Amino acid sequence: MNAYPRILAVTLLALGLGLASTAPALAQSSTDITPDITIRQEQDRTIREYRVNGQLYAIEIRPSQGPGYFLVDHDGDGNFVRQEGDRVAVPHWVLIRW
């Protein structure tokens, strides 16, 4: 007769299962991301390519003479901008918002 408790229980169970299925995705989005680094040696410079999930986001160029620099894609659109310095942050692009 009284279906309210049963509907409430099913709704809470479905909500709990939905949250449990998103837990691995939330765990992967932590700030502890380690990039994949590919190192190439060319004539007079060393090039390091930094990737996260296969997407290139930074290129470090270290000439044999002179200071090194980075080419960084800040927003994931493929446009690289020169950045001076010795460190670059791993990007945290927003792909989907709920």
Backbone as CSV, one residue per row, in Angstrom:
resi,resn,N_x,N_y,N_z,CA_x,CA_y,CA_z,C_x,C_y,C_z
1,MET,0.799,-1.180,0.000,0.000,0.000,0.000,0.851,1.257,0.000
2,ASN,1.789,1.325,0.930,2.629,2.507,1.035,3.913,2.274,0.241
3,ALA,3.990,2.842,-0.948,5.128,2.636,-1.852,6.231,3.661,-1.626
4,TYR,5.993,4.681,-0.825,6.990,5.736,-0.624,8.320,5.217,-0.077
5,PRO,8.343,4.382,0.980,9.631,3.891,1.482,10.398,3.062,0.432
6,ARG,9.686,2.285,-0.363,10.332,1.456,-1.388,10.937,2.352,-2.476
7,ILE,10.223,3.376,-2.917,10.728,4.303,-3.938,11.936,5.060,-3.400
8,LEU,11.866,5.483,-2.156,12.979,6.190,-1.539,14.215,5.297,-1.458
9,ALA,14.043,4.038,-1.078,15.164,3.108,-0.968,15.803,2.853,-2.336
10,VAL,14.974,2.662,-3.358,15.496,2.419,-4.704,16.230,3.652,-5.216
11,THR,15.701,4.840,-4.959,16.348,6.078,-5.388,17.698,6.251,-4.701
12,LEU,17.755,6.026,-3.403,19.016,6.157,-2.673,20.033,5.118,-3.127
13,LEU,19.586,3.899,-3.408,20.484,2.859,-3.896,21.047,3.237,-5.266
14,ALA,20.206,3.739,-6.152,20.668,4.150,-7.478,21.648,5.307,-7.371
15,LEU,21.367,6.252,-6.506,22.273,7.379,-6.305,23.615,6.901,-5.760
16,GLY,23.598,5.976,-4.821,24.831,5.430,-4.259,25.646,4.681,-5.299
17,LEU,24.991,3.901,-6.143,25.704,3.193,-7.205,26.287,4.160,-8.220
18,GLY,25.566,5.226,-8.512,26.066,6.234,-9.449,27.301,6.930,-8.902
19,LEU,27.305,7.263,-7.626,28.472,7.895,-7.014,29.643,6.926,-6.935
20,ALA,29.371,5.667,-6.669,30.447,4.679,-6.595,31.112,4.492,-7.949
21,SER,30.350,4.586,-9.025,30.944,4.400,-10.352,31.792,5.597,-10.772
22,THR,31.562,6.775,-10.194,32.376,7.941,-10.528,33.596,8.087,-9.631
23,ALA,33.719,7.279,-8.594,34.853,7.389,-7.674,36.198,7.186,-8.365
24,PRO,36.373,6.193,-9.266,37.667,6.079,-9.936,37.999,7.299,-10.782
25,ALA,37.006,7.893,-11.419,37.262,9.092,-12.222,37.694,10.246,-11.332
26,LEU,37.100,10.363,-10.167,37.496,11.427,-9.248,38.900,11.181,-8.718
27,ALA,39.252,9.929,-8.483,40.588,9.617,-7.982,41.644,9.939,-9.030
28,GLN,41.323,9.785,-10.303,42.281,10.075,-11.354,42.486,11.565,-11.550
29,SER,41.565,12.389,-11.110,41.676,13.825,-11.328,42.404,14.531,-10.185
30,SER,43.180,13.794,-9.421,43.915,14.421,-8.328,45.024,15.303,-8.881
31,THR,45.611,16.110,-8.018,46.669,17.021,-8.445,48.015,16.328,-8.507
32,ASP,48.047,15.026,-8.273,49.281,14.254,-8.287,49.487,13.576,-9.636
33,ILE,49.364,14.307,-10.732,49.481,13.755,-12.071,50.951,13.747,-12.478
34,THR,51.413,12.610,-12.959,52.784,12.483,-13.431,52.778,12.437,-14.951
35,PRO,53.463,13.369,-15.605,53.446,13.382,-17.073,54.360,12.306,-17.659
36,ASP,54.059,11.902,-18.896,54.958,11.045,-19.671,55.947,11.967,-20.366
37,ILE,57.231,11.651,-20.273,58.272,12.514,-20.845,59.042,11.734,-21.905
38,THR,59.107,12.307,-23.104,59.893,11.743,-24.198,61.094,12.649,-24.417
39,ILE,62.297,12.074,-24.397,63.521,12.864,-24.546,64.163,12.522,-25.889
40,ARG,64.477,13.567,-26.655,65.163,13.408,-27.939,66.410,14.278,-27.939
41,GLN,67.464,13.750,-28.493,68.701,14.516,-28.637,68.837,14.895,-30.106
42,GLU,68.868,16.180,-30.396,69.093,16.660,-31.754,70.486,17.279,-31.811
43,GLN,70.849,17.853,-32.929,72.203,18.329,-33.176,72.804,19.089,-32.001
44,ASP,72.221,20.203,-31.641,72.812,21.035,-30.597,71.834,21.333,-29.461
45,ARG,70.866,20.453,-29.284,69.886,20.684,-28.218,69.220,19.377,-27.799
46,THR,68.671,19.405,-26.596,67.894,18.290,-26.066,66.444,18.744,-25.977
47,ILE,65.540,17.919,-26.467,64.115,18.258,-26.475,63.379,17.241,-25.615
48,ARG,62.573,17.754,-24.685,61.732,16.904,-23.833,60.280,17.256,-24.109
49,GLU,59.481,16.247,-24.435,58.058,16.445,-24.690,57.285,15.902,-23.497
50,TYR,56.397,16.711,-22.952,55.613,16.346,-21.778,54.172,16.087,-22.219
51,ARG,53.657,14.901,-21.856,52.297,14.513,-22.231,51.529,14.022,-21.004
52,VAL,50.226,14.309,-21.012,49.304,13.755,-20.026,48.169,13.125,-20.813
53,ASN,47.906,11.850,-20.555,46.890,11.089,-21.282,47.124,11.162,-22.785
54,GLY,48.371,11.156,-23.207,48.711,11.170,-24.622,48.675,12.524,-25.287
55,GLN,48.240,13.561,-24.579,48.144,14.893,-25.169,49.374,15.719,-24.812
56,LEU,50.049,16.221,-25.848,51.241,17.047,-25.672,50.831,18.406,-25.121
57,TYR,51.412,18.794,-23.977,51.072,20.092,-23.396,52.286,20.986,-23.211
58,ALA,53.502,20.444,-23.276,54.691,21.283,-23.115,55.884,20.633,-23.805
59,ILE,56.765,21.490,-24.302,58.015,21.055,-24.909,59.129,21.855,-24.240
60,GLU,60.093,21.142,-23.685,61.243,21.806,-23.069,62.409,21.709,-24.043
61,ILE,63.039,22.834,-24.315,64.173,22.868,-25.222,65.388,23.353,-24.437
62,ARG,66.418,22.512,-24.421,67.664,22.843,-23.727,68.795,22.876,-24.749
63,PRO,69.160,24.078,-25.205,70.283,24.167,-26.139,71.598,23.833,-25.437
64,SER,72.597,23.423,-26.227,73.898,23.113,-25.625,74.552,24.384,-25.074
65,GLN,74.207,25.531,-25.659,74.696,26.811,-25.158,73.506,27.737,-24.959
66,GLY,73.474,28.423,-23.858,72.383,29.352,-23.573,71.328,28.732,-22.678
67,PRO,70.380,29.562,-22.230,69.342,29.078,-21.314,68.273,28.259,-22.034
68,GLY,67.687,27.337,-21.291,66.593,26.539,-21.818,65.275,27.290,-21.701
69,TYR,64.269,26.789,-22.398,62.938,27.405,-22.336,61.889,26.349,-22.640
70,PHE,60.629,26.698,-22.370,59.497,25.815,-22.605,58.589,26.422,-23.668
71,LEU,57.948,25.573,-24.425,56.812,25.936,-25.264,55.612,25.259,-24.617
72,VAL,54.626,26.051,-24.174,53.536,25.529,-23.361,52.197,25.803,-24.024
73,ASP,51.342,24.785,-24.028,49.955,24.907,-24.493,49.087,25.081,-23.248
74,HIS,48.751,26.316,-22.904,48.063,26.605,-21.640,46.624,26.133,-21.598
75,ASP,45.910,26.167,-22.719,44.495,25.825,-22.677,44.100,24.637,-23.551
76,GLY,45.068,23.899,-24.061,44.772,22.676,-24.789,44.307,22.860,-26.216
77,ASP,44.531,24.047,-26.798,44.063,24.297,-28.159,45.134,24.062,-29.222
78,GLY,46.340,23.638,-28.821,47.407,23.362,-29.768,48.314,24.541,-30.065
79,ASN,48.024,25.696,-29.486,48.875,26.880,-29.666,49.890,26.936,-28.525
80,PHE,51.165,26.812,-28.871,52.229,26.810,-27.876,52.827,28.205,-27.744
81,VAL,53.049,28.613,-26.492,53.605,29.926,-26.177,54.919,29.716,-25.442
82,ARG,55.917,30.519,-25.792,57.231,30.397,-25.148,57.142,30.871,-23.707
83,GLN,57.749,30.109,-22.812,57.758,30.433,-21.392,59.171,30.233,-20.872
84,GLU,59.729,31.257,-20.275,61.071,31.169,-19.705,60.990,30.521,-18.331
85,GLY,62.081,29.981,-17.877,62.127,29.392,-16.543,62.506,27.935,-16.601
86,ASP,62.566,27.309,-15.428,63.012,25.932,-15.368,61.930,24.944,-14.979
87,ARG,60.691,25.397,-14.759,59.598,24.495,-14.374,58.327,24.881,-15.097
88,VAL,57.475,23.889,-15.309,56.170,24.117,-15.912,55.155,23.255,-15.163
89,ALA,53.966,23.798,-14.946,52.928,23.072,-14.213,52.161,22.151,-15.156
90,VAL,51.720,21.023,-14.628,50.892,20.099,-15.393,49.509,20.719,-15.540
91,PRO,48.947,20.761,-16.745,47.653,21.401,-16.942,46.516,20.581,-16.351
92,HIS,45.457,21.251,-15.999,44.238,20.615,-15.513,43.074,21.148,-16.336
93,TRP,42.961,20.674,-17.579,41.906,21.149,-18.462,40.577,20.575,-18.033
94,VAL,39.537,21.376,-18.114,38.184,20.910,-17.819,37.587,20.365,-19.107
95,LEU,37.288,19.083,-19.121,36.708,18.465,-20.303,35.189,18.469,-20.242
96,ILE,34.642,18.139,-19.080,33.189,18.085,-18.911,32.854,18.624,-17.521
97,ARG,31.833,19.439,-17.431,31.317,19.897,-16.123,29.907,19.382,-15.954
98,TRP,29.607,18.963,-14.741,28.255,18.444,-14.451,27.455,19.477,-13.753
